[in-house]
Amino acid sequence: MDFLFIPVDDESMARERRKAKLLKQSAWWKNCLARGTCSYCGKRVHPSQLTMDHKIPIVRGGESSRSNCVPACQECNRNKENLPAEMWKRCLDGQPSG
Ligand SMILES: [Zn+2]
């Protein structure tokens, strides 16, 4: 399964973005936020500061599904951008903390 080379058309991207919007209103997502932890760096974050991140970005063929969406702090979300989660985790591991 190599998601990196799936060409994603605008229509699919728009569809997944709409799904993400709906997912954000679900009880499941509210539970994720209530935990208040970034799923990448593990930092405790206020729920209002958590963002929805796609482990496999939509632009790389990722879906707006429970298995592909995780709460991330704004810092991780910004730094990760369109990297797949596995690559981003490797970046995090390679950085000295602080
Ligand atoms: Zn984080």
Boltz pocket constraint, residues with backbone or C-beta under 6 A from the ligand:
constraints:
  - pocket:
      binder: B
      contacts: [[A, 38], [A, 39], [A, 40], [A, 41], [A, 42], [A, 43], [A, 72], [A, 73], [A, 74], [A, 75], [A, 76], [A, 77]]
      max_distance: 6.0
